[in-house]
Amino acid sequence: MDLNRAKEIAASPIMEDVRLNGARVYIQHVDEATETARIYSLDEPDNEMDVAVRSLQELSSMMGMEVDQVACRVSDIGAE
């Protein structure tokens, strides 16, 4: 995940679908200097940890990219 996107998610009141190794997590804080995020698993909210921001994935944005790619393929087929 991009550092700026992680900061946006941490500051937002909207709960995004962020994952670490497939587990849904909540971003509490992002440290720009170390490029880490303070997170906790939604399954284990008492288990807080610091992880590299780049190890986090935002599922909703990944799905959006897949939808855009499929739409491009469909429009390419129609253009032939």
C-alpha positions in Angstrom: 0.0 0.0 0.0 1.1 3.6 -0.7 2.1 5.6 2.4 -0.3 8.5 1.5 -3.2 6.1 1.0 -2.5 4.5 4.4 -2.5 8.0 6.0 -5.9 8.8 4.3 -7.4 5.6 5.5 -6.2 6.1 9.1 -7.7 9.7 9.1 -11.0 8.7 7.5 -14.1 7.8 9.5 -14.9 5.2 6.8 -13.8 1.7 7.5 -11.9 0.4 4.4 -11.2 -3.2 3.7 -7.4 -3.3 4.5 -5.7 -6.6 4.9 -2.4 -8.0 6.2 -1.7 -11.5 5.0 -5.4 -12.0 4.3 -6.6 -10.9 7.7 -8.7 -7.7 8.0 -7.0 -5.0 9.9 -7.7 -1.5 11.2 -5.0 1.2 10.7 -4.7 3.3 13.8 -1.7 5.5 12.9 0.9 5.9 10.2 4.5 6.9 11.0 5.9 8.6 7.9 9.5 8.5 9.1 9.6 4.7 9.4 6.9 4.0 6.8 5.1 1.8 9.3 1.5 1.6 10.4 0.1 0.8 13.9 -2.6 -1.7 13.2 -4.8 -4.4 14.9 -6.6 -7.3 13.5 -10.4 -7.1 13.5 -10.4 -10.6 14.9 -7.9 -9.7 17.7 -8.4 -6.0 18.6 -6.1 -6.4 21.7 -3.2 -7.5 19.5 -1.7 -4.2 18.2 1.4 -4.2 16.1 3.6 -2.0 13.9 4.0 -3.3 10.3 5.5 -1.9 7.1 2.9 0.1 5.2 3.9 -1.7 2.0 2.8 -5.0 3.5 -0.8 -3.8 3.7 -3.3 -4.3 0.9 -6.6 -2.5 0.3 -9.0 -5.0 -1.1 -11.6 -2.6 -2.4 -9.0 -0.8 -4.6 -7.7 -4.1 -5.9 -11.3 -5.1 -6.9 -11.8 -1.8 -8.6 -8.7 -2.3 -10.7 -10.0 -5.7 -11.7 -13.3 -4.3 -12.8 -11.6 -1.6 -14.8 -9.4 -4.2 -16.5 -12.4 -6.3 -17.5 -14.3 -3.2 -18.8 -11.3 -2.4 -21.0 -11.2 -5.9 -22.4 -14.9 -5.8 -23.2 -14.6 -2.4 -24.9 -11.6 -3.7 -26.9 -13.6 -6.7 -28.2 -16.5 -4.4 -29.2 -14.1 -2.2 -31.2 -13.0 -5.0 -33.5 
